[in-house]
Amino acid sequence: MAIVSSLASVLDVDPIELEPLQYSVDIDALNDVVDHANDEMNVSFQFEGYDVSVSTDGTIDLTPPDEGPTADMGRGAN
């Protein structure tokens, strides 16, 4: 999953050390929105204390608590 691997990379930890993504967001619903949206939109949620924004073009933005965006992980949702 791109979100988990992206955040693990930012935190410099093994992805298995992070909580399961499904504890933070409905993965099936997220995939449906990203894969089937007719217009550009973003879905935002918190994961491991980070604000995560996934756009319909597949861009993942990770924002640490109390900071602006620090990682634009490019295409690939979840």
N, C-alpha and C positions, 0 to 999 in steps of 0.2 A: 504494500500500500504506500503510495507516494507521500501521503501526509505523515505517516508514521516514520518512514525512512528519512524524510526531509527534516523533521523535528529531531530525530535521533542524531542526524548529522550536525545540526546546529548545536545540540547539547553535547556532542561528542560521547554518546553512549550507544550501546547495542540496542536496536529497536525492541528486543524482548524485555528490556528493562522498563519500558514505558507501559502505562496502563493501557488496556485494550481500548481502541478507538471507539468501539460501540458503547462504551460507558459515557461518552461525550456527545455522540451524534448517531442518529439512525443512518447507518451506512447505506442501506438500500434506498432510502429517500434521498440522500445526498447524491448517489449515483444517478437516480432518476432525474433529478433536477439538472445536474450538470450535463448529462447525456441527451436530454430531450427538451431543453429550453429553446424556444424560438428566438428569444432576444437575449442580449447580454445581461447577466445578473450575477450577483455574488451571494454566496451562502456563508454566514459567519457563525462561529461557535468558539468555545474555549476548550482547549485540550492541553493538559499538563501545565496549566497556568498561562499558556500562550493564547492570544487571540488568533484564530485561524480564519482566513478568508479564502474561499475557493470560488473562482469565477467560472462561468460556463465555457470560457476558452481554455480551461484547464490550469490556469495560473493559481498557484498556492502562495499566499502571503502569510508569514508568521510574524507576529508582533509580541515581544516579551512584555510582561506586566510593566505598566507605567512608562513605556517607551513607544516610539514610532516604529514603523516597519523596518526590520533589519534583514529580512531574508525574503527575496522573491525567488521562489524555487522553480519557476517556469511551468511548463505544461505537465499535466498528470494529476488527476484527482484520486485520492485515497490510495 
